[in-house]
Amino acid sequence: MTRVVTLKIDDIDATGREDETVLEVALEHGIQIPRLCALEGLTPVGACRLCLVEIEGTGRLLPACTTRVAEGMVVKTNSERLRKYRRMTIEMLFAEGNHVCSVCVVNGRCELQDLAVRLGVDHIRIPYLYPKRAVDASHERFALDPNRCVLCTRCVRVCGEIEGAHTWDLMSRGIDSAVITDLHTPWGESDTCTTCGKCVQVCPTGALFEKGMAVGEMTKRASFLATLAASREDGR
Ligand code: FES
């Protein structure tokens, strides 16, 4: 039987099931935690580290999206230390890619851009790397611009877990990490892609987009996921 636990999040008395994460319980109590890789309906992977929280008695910062709640836990989600870490993480994401918002299809609707604004990132203190990454526009309806990819792996997970196609995957390590289709074949030549567009809808930035969209024109709707996940639960 799943037990209910009580804990404190930002001085608010909270209750949650022991199989829930800190992020889930925080959201249920109206507490927002910055995040890029977590998305309701997908398995959390703790990839972006933006949701790091302080937990009393633990020296390390822990990701709220993958850490389970426990009885008596005391959690801080918005200390100066956390805000500093989050700003630095956002700065590193900007420096690592080519995020030129003024020429991006999701300008004004981008989760990375929103977080940067919310966290007060108005300049980057580390050198830009200006990587040269080729755009894959071989698909008839969609395109991938890896210059804007933050490696959140939402596309990989939605394709594997929800669509069941497993077209997307990650290759390489460190600075060379990239999302790829099939065995690194052009997206348009993929044998597994069903052209469902789920990957495009859950991508938090302009890395995946529909062809024919002008600057600031692309609106994404990831809300289908929670509905799909809930209806599958009901059907069990
Ligand atoms: S949202 Fe938790 S690590 Fe990305």
Residues whose N, C-alpha, C, O or C-beta is under 5 A from the ligand:
A	BS01	FES	P34 R35 L36 C37 A38 G46 A47 C48 R49 L50 C51 P63 A64 C65
